[in-house]
Amino acid sequence: MTAHLAHIRRHPIKSIGGEGLDGIRLQAARRLPGDREWAVLTEAGERNARGSETDGEPDRWLPKSCFLRGVVSAPLQAISGGWQGNRIRLRQPTRPDLAFDPETEAELLIDWLRPLWPAGAPAPTRLVRGAAIWTDVKWPWISILSMDSLAELEAQTGKSLGIERWRGNLWIEGWEPFAEREMIGQVIRIGDTELRVTDQIGRCQATSADTRTGERDLDMIEALERLYGATNFGIYAEVVTGGDIAAGDGVSG
């Protein structure tokens, strides 16, 4: 099978929802546009953000521990949705649907999230945009995952895992399972764009949650370590040559 781009995924708010795209334009040394543009600070995160703000928004990258994350609250993993017009629309099986403008109605999101967050954890405080991207790494990398590695992992665990729990940007179909682990330093071409593979993606227990229910259905870290000797799943890459990409584009390199 010729490798091709199977899915493009974007997550407007860190750890909260996600949407599929038919196509998008990538720029050199930039993230996937609109991905992790927003994030929800916690009370603990506010302490880290203090002193690093311009006009009320953080002006530097902050570590993931500052924000709401699925590793702390599995129900967050069951949130789906993204942009519809100028509003973000979100769904979660235990909550009413929510539509809000992140620029002017962020408090609606905070109120909606509170019942999904553990009572003993630092509470959510506000939605922030800021100057940085809210990915787990501070560099503007794009995550690339393999549909074939996922199929292999699903066969080994006997579970339908799906693509949403991994929160990846680009899903490639047509590689040998886990061939991406040997691609560090290589250049991948998708259509007319070029991306240089920079690192493996280390996983946490957020991926142990079923995105349909928001409940943990296996120990993903244990399974990856037992089956493959490492807890990585997927790779990061930096855009070297920008351009338009679309689902179905051929992949080489």
Buried (B, 14 or more C-beta within 10 A) or exposed (E): EEBBBBBBBBBBBBBBBBBEBEEBEBBBEBBBEBBBBBBBBBEBBBEBBEEBBEEEBBEEBBEBEBBBBBBBBBBBBBBBBBBEEEBBBBEBEEBEEBEBEBEEBBEBBBEBBEEBBEEEBBBBBBBBBBEBBBBBBEEBBBBBBBBBBBEBBEEBBEBEBEBBBBBBBBBBBBBEBBEBBEBBEEBBBBBEBBBBBBBBBBBBBBBBBBBBBBEBBBEBBEBBBEEBEEBBBBBBBBBBBBBEBEBEBEBEE
